[in-house]
Amino acid sequence: MREIIKMMDITGVPQVPAHVKGVINLRGKVIPIVDLRRRSSNLAAARPPSAPVSWFVRVLASNLTSRWA
């Protein structure tokens, strides 16, 4: 993990798949926000087991129950 940032407003994007929640502006870069739970159920059905997986993932965590110092 590189960093933890505060939740930002997510801007909706028209005509995208249901798993794409929208985008955020992170230091001038447009970052897509993806619902991994919804996306992973689609991937499990669509990706053959032998296909390579290569992702750079930014994770948006919600409902955290504790804080680290």
HUWOFEN-V520106 format. One record per residue. RES is the residue in one letter. PHI is phi in radians with two decimals (none if undefined). PSI is psi in degrees with one decimal (none if undefined). D_CENTER is the distance of its C-alpha to the mean C-alpha in Angstrom with 2 decimals. Layout:
BEGIN
RES|PHI|PSI|D_CENTER + RES|PHI|PSI|D_CENTER
END
This chain:
BEGIN
M|none|136.0|14.07 + R|-1.64|-43.4|15.05 + E|-2.81|162.2|14.72 + I|-2.10|128.3|13.80 + I|-2.11|160.2|13.82 + K|-1.21|153.6|14.73 + M|-1.05|134.7|12.66 + M|-1.93|163.3|13.05 + D|-1.18|134.9|13.89 + I|-1.71|127.0|11.39 + T|-1.64|122.7|13.46 + G|-1.16|151.1|13.56 + V|-2.20|127.1|14.14 + P|-1.27|153.2|16.92 + Q|1.00|47.2|17.26 + V|-2.09|161.4|13.76 + P|-1.03|156.8|12.87 + A|-1.05|-27.9|12.36 + H|-1.34|-12.1|8.84 + V|-1.55|112.1|7.82 + K|-1.40|-24.1|8.25 + G|2.58|-155.2|9.42 + V|-2.36|158.3|9.48 + I|-2.18|161.0|10.67 + N|-1.83|108.7|13.58 + L|-1.95|103.3|13.41 + R|0.90|44.2|16.99 + G|1.50|-1.4|17.67 + K|-1.87|137.9|14.70 + V|-1.49|118.8|12.54 + I|-2.00|122.8|8.83 + P|-1.27|142.6|6.69 + I|-1.91|120.7|4.24 + V|-2.06|136.0|3.38 + D|-1.40|101.0|5.50 + L|-1.13|-32.1|5.89 + R|-1.09|-47.1|9.44 + R|-1.21|-40.9|10.30 + R|-1.15|-42.0|9.00 + S|-1.15|-33.1|10.84 + S|-1.19|-33.9|13.88 + N|-1.23|-39.7|14.09 + L|-1.17|-39.6|13.87 + A|-1.04|-36.0|16.51 + A|-1.40|-28.8|18.84 + A|-1.68|-25.0|18.38 + R|-1.68|125.7|18.37 + P|-1.15|146.3|21.82 + P|-1.00|-28.0|22.22 + S|-1.50|-5.4|23.70 + A|-1.24|136.1|20.93 + P|-1.23|150.1|19.54 + V|-2.02|124.0|15.93 + S|-2.48|101.6|14.79 + W|-2.28|145.3|11.20 + F|-1.91|116.6|10.15 + V|-1.97|133.4|6.87 + R|-1.84|127.0|5.74 + V|-1.85|130.2|5.30 + L|-1.81|110.0|6.00 + A|-1.71|135.2|9.09 + S|-2.18|162.4|11.44 + N|1.06|43.9|15.06 + L|-1.28|141.9|16.10 + T|-1.83|-7.9|19.80 + S|-2.54|165.6|21.10 + R|-2.11|148.0|21.05 + W|-1.87|145.2|21.90 + A|-1.52|none|24.51
END
